[in-house]
Amino acid sequence: VQLVESGGGLVQAGGSLRLSCAASGFTFDDYAIGWFRQAPGKEREGLSCTSSSDGSTYYADSVKGRFTISSDNAEKTVYLQMNSLKPEDTAVYYCAAIYTGGYHYTVRGCKGEYGVWGQGTQVTVSS
């Protein structure tokens, strides 16, 4: 069971990045996937989550209107398109999965037991 993030890097304020989260070793439809971030000295923040069972999505207020989550079930990959990046978006970004068993699951916030985590990818936004 593995999640691997990619796509992080250094970008100027106002720029864009697309993060990818590739899943392997489990049935993709049995999980909901979320994107989180953690900056130095700050708590981990749930940014955006999605459930393939009903297509529900959630965005934190801090990223609403700038970030878009999407998934390619055939490729078992979830993306986070990040536009209009700000210096305060600088953090390590993680994707994580929560087991839903393939049952109907509506994301309401990025809450719950996200038990599978990737290694993280650094995003740095310069001013």
PyMOL commands that set and color helices and strands:
alter all, ss='L'
color gray80, all
select helices_A, chain A and resi 28-30+87-89
alter helices_A, ss='H'
color red, helices_A
select strands_A, chain A and resi 2-6+9-12+17-24+31-38+45-50+57-59+67-72+77-82+91-99+114-117+121-126
alter strands_A, ss='S'
color yellow, strands_A
deselect
rebuild
show_as cartoon
